[in-house]
Amino acid sequence: MKYYNREKAQQLRIYILEQDKIDGNPAYDAIVRHAMELGVKGATVFRGLQGYGCHHHLHSARLVTISENLPMLVEIIDKPEMVQKITEYLDEKLPEGLFTVTETSMYTGKQ
């Protein structure tokens, strides 16, 4: 008996900073809430310990005063049409950041 269904999917990884905003709200929160409203299967936010972006300014939790602008990674995996909806949202709402889309397979458990 097979317990999982395999589907073609895309992995969307969005690299932003903790203080980045979308419509006055933390960008990571706005992205996850928008994904949930669209019915995306799931999204996860990771808080980085250290990193830098296009401005080459190092953001690190190892500083004497804990940084309040650490790197954030939002990861979404879903069908390509759902990922496309999120990338369109990012293109419209996210003024700065980086995102990547990778082809993958998604295995979902049968319910």
Residue frames relative to the residue before (quaternion, step in Angstrom):
aa qw qx qy qz dx dy dz
M 1.0000 0.0000 0.0000 0.0000 0.00 0.00 0.00
K 0.3114 -0.7437 0.5651 0.1752 3.54 -0.93 0.94
Y 0.2631 -0.7936 0.5348 0.1221 3.57 -0.88 0.98
Y 0.7688 0.3164 -0.1654 0.5305 3.57 1.18 -0.42
N 0.3016 -0.7052 0.6130 0.1897 3.51 -1.22 0.67
R 0.2366 -0.7638 0.5861 0.1305 3.55 -0.94 0.92
E 0.0103 0.7853 -0.6175 0.0438 3.54 -0.95 1.00
K 0.5037 -0.5823 0.5253 0.3623 3.54 -1.24 0.47
A 0.0229 0.8053 -0.5882 0.0702 3.55 -0.95 0.90
Q 0.2891 -0.7050 0.6059 0.2286 3.51 -1.40 -0.06
Q 0.2813 -0.7206 0.6112 0.1674 3.51 -1.19 0.72
L 0.1285 -0.7767 0.6156 0.0357 3.55 -0.76 1.11
R 0.0343 -0.7801 0.6246 -0.0114 3.57 -0.78 1.08
I 0.1141 -0.8023 0.5859 0.0004 3.54 -0.69 1.19
Y 0.1538 -0.7976 0.5821 0.0377 3.56 -0.61 1.21
I 0.1346 0.7836 -0.5863 0.1554 3.55 -0.54 1.23
L 0.4584 -0.6356 0.5248 0.3323 3.56 -1.33 -0.16
E 0.6731 -0.5324 0.3528 0.3730 3.52 -1.22 0.61
Q 0.7425 0.4104 -0.2297 0.4770 3.61 0.99 -0.75
D 0.4242 0.6884 -0.4839 0.3347 3.62 1.23 0.06
K 0.1923 -0.8057 0.5571 0.0588 3.56 -1.01 0.88
I 0.0827 -0.7127 0.6910 0.0875 3.50 -1.38 0.51
D 0.8366 -0.0961 0.0042 0.5393 3.55 -0.59 1.19
G 0.7339 -0.4489 0.2252 0.4573 3.58 0.99 0.90
N 0.6571 0.4719 -0.3068 0.5015 3.61 1.28 -0.06
P 0.6271 -0.5058 0.3966 0.4400 3.60 -1.15 0.41
A 0.5300 -0.6717 0.4141 0.3105 3.58 -0.78 1.05
Y 0.6469 0.5274 -0.3375 0.4353 3.60 0.90 -0.86
D 0.6614 0.4973 -0.3007 0.4742 3.59 1.01 -0.80
A 0.6558 0.5120 -0.3137 0.4576 3.59 0.93 -0.88
I 0.6478 0.5183 -0.3192 0.4582 3.59 0.98 -0.81
V 0.6766 0.4876 -0.2946 0.4667 3.59 0.85 -0.95
R 0.6671 0.4933 -0.3112 0.4635 3.60 0.91 -0.83
H 0.6359 0.5101 -0.3306 0.4755 3.60 1.03 -0.75
A 0.6361 0.5252 -0.3262 0.4617 3.58 0.97 -0.84
M 0.6511 0.5161 -0.3111 0.4616 3.58 0.98 -0.85
E 0.6420 0.5234 -0.3145 0.4637 3.60 1.00 -0.84
L 0.6784 0.4900 -0.2832 0.4684 3.59 1.08 -0.74
G 0.4949 -0.6674 0.4239 0.3605 3.57 1.23 -0.38
V 0.2663 0.7631 -0.5356 0.2449 3.57 1.20 0.51
K 0.5961 -0.6277 0.3732 0.3338 3.58 -0.97 0.90
G 0.7803 -0.2471 0.1707 0.5485 3.60 1.02 -0.70
A 0.0819 -0.7683 0.6336 0.0404 3.53 -1.27 0.47
T 0.1018 -0.7836 0.6115 0.0411 3.55 -1.10 0.73
V 0.2103 -0.7588 0.6052 0.1173 3.56 -1.07 0.81
F 0.1179 -0.7736 0.6214 0.0391 3.55 -0.94 1.01
R 0.2505 -0.7482 0.5969 0.1453 3.57 -1.02 0.85
G 0.3196 -0.7890 0.5007 0.1569 3.55 -0.64 1.14
L 0.4735 -0.6641 0.5024 0.2868 3.54 -1.22 0.48
Q 0.7975 -0.0560 0.0732 0.5962 3.54 1.12 -0.66
G 0.2877 0.7542 -0.5635 0.1758 3.55 -1.12 0.63
Y 0.1544 -0.7540 0.6236 0.1370 3.52 -1.37 0.05
G 0.2836 -0.7657 0.5579 0.1484 3.52 -1.24 0.46
C 0.8499 -0.2087 0.1358 0.4644 3.52 -1.26 -0.55
H 0.6828 0.4707 -0.2913 0.4768 3.64 1.14 -0.48
H 0.3520 -0.7770 0.4506 0.2632 3.59 1.36 -0.03
H 0.4039 0.6496 -0.5193 0.3812 3.57 0.96 0.94
L 0.3536 -0.7634 0.5041 0.1953 3.58 -0.60 1.17
H 0.1240 -0.7565 0.6407 0.0427 3.56 -0.90 1.04
S 0.1040 0.8228 -0.5426 0.1331 3.57 -0.60 1.12
A 0.4144 -0.6864 0.5449 0.2455 3.55 -1.14 0.72
R 0.5882 0.5976 -0.3613 0.4079 3.60 1.26 -0.13
L 0.4540 0.6791 -0.4630 0.3439 3.59 1.22 0.00
V 0.6687 -0.5000 0.3543 0.4211 3.59 -1.20 0.48
T 0.7384 0.2165 -0.1606 0.6181 3.58 0.95 -0.82
I 0.4957 -0.6790 0.4511 0.2997 3.54 -0.75 1.03
S 0.4523 -0.6993 0.4932 0.2513 3.54 -0.79 1.07
E 0.2323 -0.7559 0.5961 0.1390 3.54 -1.06 0.78
N 0.6891 0.4068 -0.2881 0.5259 3.56 1.21 0.39
L 0.1309 0.8293 -0.5250 0.1393 3.53 0.81 1.08
P 0.6032 -0.5469 0.4212 0.3995 3.57 -1.22 0.38
M 0.1398 -0.7658 0.6246 0.0631 3.55 -1.15 0.75
L 0.1204 -0.7623 0.6316 0.0735 3.54 -1.16 0.67
V 0.1136 -0.7551 0.6432 0.0560 3.55 -0.82 1.03
E 0.0706 -0.8089 0.5837 0.0065 3.56 -0.74 1.05
I 0.0207 -0.7773 0.6272 -0.0448 3.53 -0.92 1.04
I 0.0260 -0.7673 0.6406 0.0164 3.56 -1.03 0.83
D 0.2584 0.7463 -0.5753 0.2127 3.55 -0.74 1.08
K 0.7206 -0.3802 0.3279 0.4781 3.54 -1.32 -0.18
P 0.6509 -0.5586 0.3444 0.3816 3.60 -1.09 0.68
E 0.6526 0.5204 -0.3366 0.4359 3.63 0.93 -0.72
M 0.6442 0.4938 -0.3246 0.4855 3.61 1.10 -0.60
V 0.6318 0.5168 -0.3292 0.4748 3.59 0.99 -0.79
Q 0.6189 0.5483 -0.3393 0.4486 3.59 1.01 -0.78
K 0.6376 0.5241 -0.3298 0.4583 3.61 0.98 -0.78
I 0.6613 0.4889 -0.3078 0.4784 3.59 0.99 -0.79
T 0.6600 0.4985 -0.3307 0.4544 3.62 0.90 -0.79
E 0.6086 0.5319 -0.3488 0.4744 3.60 1.09 -0.62
Y 0.6254 0.5268 -0.3168 0.4806 3.59 1.06 -0.82
L 0.6592 0.5049 -0.3080 0.4644 3.60 0.91 -0.91
D 0.6472 0.5310 -0.3149 0.4472 3.56 0.94 -0.90
E 0.7030 0.4579 -0.2520 0.4824 3.57 1.07 -0.73
K 0.8227 0.3323 -0.1140 0.4469 3.59 0.89 -0.96
L 0.7293 0.4317 -0.2446 0.4711 3.62 1.03 -0.67
P 0.2898 -0.8133 0.4782 0.1608 3.60 -0.26 1.25
E 0.8060 0.0699 -0.0065 0.5878 3.59 1.11 -0.59
G 0.4530 0.6483 -0.5199 0.3227 3.53 -1.09 0.71
L 0.3086 -0.7115 0.5917 0.2200 3.53 -1.30 -0.26
F 0.0498 0.7898 -0.6112 -0.0160 3.56 -1.05 0.65
T 0.1942 -0.7664 0.6054 0.0913 3.51 -1.22 0.66
V 0.1637 -0.7507 0.6321 0.1007 3.54 -1.23 0.60
T 0.0434 -0.8015 0.5954 -0.0349 3.55 -0.80 1.11
E 0.4419 -0.6632 0.5331 0.2841 3.56 -1.02 0.82
T 0.0894 0.7911 -0.5977 0.0948 3.57 -0.98 0.87
S 0.4104 -0.6427 0.5588 0.3259 3.54 -1.32 -0.25
M 0.2103 -0.7640 0.6007 0.1059 3.53 -1.10 0.77
Y 0.1271 -0.7762 0.6154 0.0509 3.56 -0.85 1.01
T 0.0204 -0.8083 0.5880 -0.0239 3.57 -0.53 1.14
G 0.4870 -0.6824 0.4730 0.2708 3.51 -0.97 0.94
K 0.4839 -0.6392 0.5101 0.3117 3.54 -1.11 0.70
Q 0.2975 -0.7752 0.5384 0.1440 3.54 -0.98 0.87
